[in-house]
Amino acid sequence: MPSDEDSETSPAASGTPKEAFQRVKRSPELPAPEAVRLRMTPIAATGTLLWTIALILTQLFQSELADSGRAWWGACALAGVALGIFGTAVMAVFDRRHFRSSDEEPEATDGSDAGDAQHA
């Protein structure tokens, strides 16, 4: 059985949310790490390419797969190709938006600050 001392110092027994906040606030604040800028389109395209290779292989070995009860592998590979094409298109749009907006942010910030200074 845990003693009263253990329950007061354990993280699970935080008491009120305000006490938990104060305990966290006492810990030193670390700067947030910089976000990783990574294009997702090549990753999605590589996955789609692998599914396409799997689809070709399932068509080449269709009779052997059917004999062993694995004829459904072809349908699975076809679904992987279809979803991969869709995913690659979505990632291309997201990448375009992400990298365009992150490249324009500093300029927009500078322009808005200059506009505020002119109006002041």
Backbone as CSV, one residue per row, in Angstrom:
resi,resn,N_x,N_y,N_z,CA_x,CA_y,CA_z,C_x,C_y,C_z
1,MET,0.832,-1.190,0.000,0.000,0.000,0.000,0.873,1.249,0.000
2,PRO,0.596,2.210,-0.871,1.416,3.418,-0.880,1.100,4.290,0.323
3,SER,2.115,4.936,0.844,1.922,5.830,1.983,1.421,7.183,1.492
4,ASP,1.038,8.034,2.454,0.544,9.363,2.115,1.637,10.212,1.473
5,GLU,2.891,9.973,1.868,4.002,10.737,1.311,4.156,10.459,-0.182
6,ASP,4.014,9.176,-0.582,4.172,8.800,-1.987,3.088,9.416,-2.848
7,SER,1.873,9.474,-2.348,0.781,10.008,-3.160,0.918,11.513,-3.367
8,GLU,1.559,12.206,-2.411,1.714,13.647,-2.564,2.792,14.001,-3.575
9,THR,3.820,13.172,-3.698,4.928,13.497,-4.592,4.809,12.829,-5.949
10,SER,3.896,11.905,-6.112,3.800,11.209,-7.391,3.116,12.100,-8.420
11,PRO,3.504,11.972,-9.684,2.914,12.800,-10.727,1.424,12.525,-10.923
12,ALA,0.982,11.302,-10.629,-0.420,10.966,-10.828,-1.310,11.715,-9.846
13,ALA,-0.816,12.008,-8.646,-1.603,12.707,-7.650,-1.292,14.196,-7.730
14,SER,-1.744,14.830,-8.767,-1.381,16.227,-8.990,-2.288,17.200,-8.255
15,GLY,-3.346,16.726,-7.650,-4.248,17.632,-6.945,-5.126,18.357,-7.950
16,THR,-5.048,19.651,-7.909,-5.871,20.450,-8.812,-5.083,20.783,-10.082
17,PRO,-5.794,21.149,-11.127,-5.083,21.562,-12.344,-4.158,22.754,-12.101
18,LYS,-4.540,23.638,-11.188,-3.689,24.797,-10.910,-2.366,24.365,-10.291
19,GLU,-2.405,23.380,-9.386,-1.178,22.873,-8.777,-0.300,22.202,-9.829
20,ALA,-0.911,21.445,-10.720,-0.144,20.793,-11.780,0.507,21.834,-12.677
21,PHE,-0.212,22.901,-12.983,0.340,23.972,-13.818,1.519,24.636,-13.122
22,GLN,1.398,24.906,-11.838,2.481,25.545,-11.100,3.718,24.654,-11.060
23,ARG,3.509,23.328,-10.930,4.633,22.405,-10.892,5.350,22.391,-12.246
24,VAL,4.605,22.405,-13.315,5.200,22.424,-14.649,5.876,23.759,-14.894
25,LYS,5.285,24.830,-14.432,5.827,26.165,-14.652,7.177,26.338,-13.962
26,ARG,7.424,25.605,-12.872,8.705,25.703,-12.178,9.832,25.062,-12.965
27,SER,9.504,24.159,-13.874,10.556,23.511,-14.653,11.114,24.497,-15.671
28,PRO,12.375,24.374,-16.017,12.967,25.329,-16.953,12.331,25.193,-18.335
29,GLU,12.126,26.322,-18.965,11.525,26.308,-20.295,12.621,26.149,-21.340
30,LEU,12.406,25.221,-22.227,13.343,24.984,-23.307,12.768,25.567,-24.590
31,PRO,13.611,26.064,-25.457,13.086,26.583,-26.719,12.528,25.439,-27.568
32,ALA,11.495,25.732,-28.313,10.895,24.724,-29.173,11.854,24.405,-30.319
33,PRO,11.973,23.139,-30.673,12.862,22.809,-31.787,12.276,23.325,-33.101
34,GLU,13.158,23.606,-34.023,12.722,24.095,-35.323,12.068,22.948,-36.089
35,ALA,10.993,23.242,-36.782,10.261,22.223,-37.531,11.106,21.718,-38.701
36,VAL,10.985,20.435,-38.970,11.700,19.833,-40.083,10.917,20.108,-41.362
37,ARG,11.615,20.607,-42.355,10.975,20.865,-43.647,11.280,19.683,-44.548
38,LEU,10.265,18.895,-44.843,10.438,17.672,-45.603,9.344,17.570,-46.651
39,ARG,9.733,17.368,-47.868,8.749,17.184,-48.938,8.225,15.754,-48.881
40,MET,6.902,15.621,-48.890,6.272,14.320,-48.764,5.995,13.663,-50.113
41,THR,5.981,14.439,-51.189,5.652,13.890,-52.506,6.604,12.764,-52.913
42,PRO,7.920,12.907,-52.779,8.798,11.790,-53.168,8.566,10.530,-52.346
43,ILE,8.204,10.687,-51.099,7.947,9.526,-50.244,6.707,8.792,-50.732
44,ALA,5.636,9.543,-51.022,4.405,8.932,-51.521,4.627,8.313,-52.898
45,ALA,5.403,8.969,-53.739,5.674,8.440,-55.074,6.484,7.146,-55.000
46,THR,7.409,7.065,-54.060,8.197,5.843,-53.885,7.307,4.684,-53.441
47,GLY,6.398,4.960,-52.527,5.453,3.926,-52.104,4.574,3.458,-53.250
48,THR,4.124,4.385,-54.075,3.306,4.038,-55.236,4.105,3.195,-56.218
49,LEU,5.370,3.540,-56.413,6.228,2.758,-57.298,6.393,1.327,-56.781
50,LEU,6.559,1.173,-55.476,6.688,-0.174,-54.899,5.408,-0.984,-55.090
51,TRP,4.248,-0.345,-54.915,2.980,-1.038,-55.148,2.823,-1.415,-56.620
52,THR,3.313,-0.556,-57.518,3.243,-0.854,-58.948,4.112,-2.065,-59.280
53,ILE,5.291,-2.144,-58.696,6.155,-3.314,-58.898,5.465,-4.570,-58.358
54,ALA,4.834,-4.449,-57.205,4.115,-5.592,-56.636,2.969,-6.022,-57.547
55,LEU,2.273,-5.061,-58.148,1.180,-5.388,-59.060,1.705,-6.127,-60.292
56,ILE,2.816,-5.670,-60.838,3.410,-6.338,-62.003,3.817,-7.765,-61.646
57,LEU,4.424,-7.924,-60.474,4.841,-9.265,-60.056,3.640,-10.183,-59.824
58,THR,2.564,-9.663,-59.267,1.386,-10.511,-59.055,0.770,-10.921,-60.388
59,GLN,0.892,-10.084,-61.404,0.362,-10.463,-62.711,1.264,-11.499,-63.392
60,LEU,2.565,-11.390,-63.171,3.493,-12.365,-63.748,3.331,-13.747,-63.110
61,PHE,3.051,-13.771,-61.815,2.926,-15.035,-61.091,1.477,-15.310,-60.681
62,GLN,0.555,-14.913,-61.532,-0.869,-15.029,-61.206,-1.290,-16.483,-60.992
63,SER,-0.839,-17.395,-61.836,-1.267,-18.793,-61.707,-0.717,-19.422,-60.421
64,GLU,0.535,-19.122,-60.097,1.116,-19.669,-58.867,0.397,-19.122,-57.628
65,LEU,0.050,-17.835,-57.669,-0.673,-17.240,-56.536,-2.060,-17.844,-56.403
66,ALA,-2.733,-18.083,-57.534,-4.073,-18.672,-57.488,-4.019,-20.094,-56.942
67,ASP,-3.001,-20.861,-57.326,-2.864,-22.238,-56.828,-2.640,-22.290,-55.324
68,SER,-1.968,-21.288,-54.784,-1.677,-21.284,-53.346,-2.727,-20.522,-52.538
69,GLY,-3.799,-20.062,-53.188,-4.865,-19.354,-52.477,-4.553,-17.896,-52.204
70,ARG,-3.640,-17.340,-52.962,-3.257,-15.941,-52.748,-3.562,-15.072,-53.959
71,ALA,-4.628,-15.379,-54.647,-5.005,-14.602,-55.828,-5.400,-13.173,-55.445
72,TRP,-5.781,-12.969,-54.207,-6.209,-11.647,-53.746,-5.042,-10.662,-53.647
73,TRP,-3.817,-11.151,-53.717,-2.664,-10.258,-53.642,-2.666,-9.250,-54.786
74,GLY,-3.125,-9.668,-55.957,-3.201,-8.754,-57.103,-4.160,-7.609,-56.837
75,ALA,-5.310,-7.932,-56.246,-6.284,-6.888,-55.916,-5.735,-5.950,-54.848
76,CYS,-4.991,-6.508,-53.921,-4.384,-5.683,-52.870,-3.350,-4.734,-53.474
77,ALA,-2.536,-5.236,-54.398,-1.534,-4.388,-55.042,-2.198,-3.312,-55.896
78,LEU,-3.299,-3.664,-56.572,-4.021,-2.680,-57.372,-4.595,-1.577,-56.482
79,ALA,-5.134,-1.960,-55.332,-5.639,-0.958,-54.385,-4.500,-0.077,-53.877
80,GLY,-3.327,-0.673,-53.647,-2.169,0.101,-53.216,-1.739,1.111,-54.261
81,VAL,-1.785,0.725,-55.527,-1.426,1.656,-56.604,-2.442,2.793,-56.672
82,ALA,-3.727,2.448,-56.609,-4.775,3.478,-56.691,-4.674,4.463,-55.526
83,LEU,-4.546,3.947,-54.324,-4.412,4.828,-53.165,-3.103,5.607,-53.202
84,GLY,-2.057,4.991,-53.734,-0.774,5.669,-53.847,-0.829,6.840,-54.813
85,ILE,-1.534,6.669,-55.932,-1.684,7.773,-56.884,-2.455,8.917,-56.237
86,PHE,-3.525,8.570,-55.532,-4.301,9.596,-54.832,-3.450,10.279,-53.765
87,GLY,-2.720,9.496,-52.989,-1.885,10.052,-51.926,-0.763,10.923,-52.467
88,THR,-0.182,10.527,-53.581,0.878,11.331,-54.185,0.324,12.672,-54.648
89,ALA,-0.880,12.660,-55.232,-1.504,13.913,-55.670,-1.801,14.820,-54.475
90,VAL,-2.314,14.242,-53.401,-2.620,15.029,-52.203,-1.335,15.601,-51.606
91,MET,-0.287,14.787,-51.529,0.977,15.269,-50.969,1.595,16.359,-51.840
92,ALA,1.415,16.269,-53.152,1.933,17.311,-54.043,1.248,18.641,-53.747
93,VAL,-0.061,18.601,-53.533,-0.801,19.829,-53.207,-0.353,20.360,-51.844
94,PHE,-0.249,19.485,-50.846,0.176,19.919,-49.517,1.592,20.487,-49.549
95,ASP,2.496,19.812,-50.262,3.866,20.319,-50.354,3.895,21.692,-50.998
96,ARG,3.144,21.856,-52.073,3.126,23.146,-52.763,2.623,24.240,-51.826
97,ARG,1.551,23.955,-51.110,1.007,24.955,-50.175,1.963,25.220,-49.025
98,HIS,2.551,24.164,-48.468,3.424,24.314,-47.301,4.674,25.117,-47.639
99,PHE,5.341,24.752,-48.716,6.590,25.414,-49.035,6.367,26.797,-49.613
100,ARG,5.246,27.012,-50.301,4.950,28.349,-50.803,4.605,29.270,-49.639
101,SER,3.769,28.817,-48.702,3.360,29.674,-47.586,4.527,29.935,-46.639
102,SER,5.398,28.957,-46.425,6.518,29.183,-45.508,7.569,30.087,-46.141
103,ASP,7.683,30.089,-47.458,8.613,30.997,-48.116,8.087,32.423,-48.122
104,GLU,6.761,32.600,-48.145,6.173,33.935,-48.208,5.959,34.553,-46.838
105,GLU,5.960,33.756,-45.765,5.667,34.282,-44.429,6.594,35.412,-43.999
106,PRO,7.925,35.274,-44.121,8.784,36.376,-43.657,8.520,37.668,-44.428
107,GLU,8.264,37.578,-45.726,8.010,38.777,-46.505,6.700,39.430,-46.077
108,ALA,5.672,38.607,-45.818,4.381,39.151,-45.400,4.506,39.824,-44.037
109,THR,5.298,39.235,-43.146,5.492,39.815,-41.822,6.205,41.158,-41.939
110,ASP,7.257,41.208,-42.783,7.982,42.463,-42.955,7.078,43.525,-43.560
111,GLY,6.270,43.137,-44.528,5.368,44.097,-45.176,4.310,44.613,-44.250
112,SER,3.774,43.750,-43.371,2.719,44.201,-42.457,3.300,45.112,-41.394
113,ASP,4.544,44.849,-40.944,5.170,45.708,-39.948,5.435,47.098,-40.545
114,ALA,5.903,47.121,-41.795,6.180,48.391,-42.439,4.891,49.187,-42.640
115,GLY,3.815,48.481,-42.957,2.529,49.164,-43.130,2.020,49.737,-41.835
116,ASP,2.243,49.006,-40.713,1.813,49.515,-39.418,2.633,50.737,-39.004
117,ALA,3.920,50.716,-39.339,4.781,51.840,-38.972,4.398,53.098,-39.757
118,GLN,3.954,52.946,-40.995,3.558,54.086,-41.802,2.283,54.714,-41.281
119,HIS,1.376,53.865,-40.778,0.086,54.378,-40.302,0.196,54.964,-38.903
120,ALA,1.269,54.716,-38.179,1.399,55.185,-36.799,1.841,56.619,-36.722
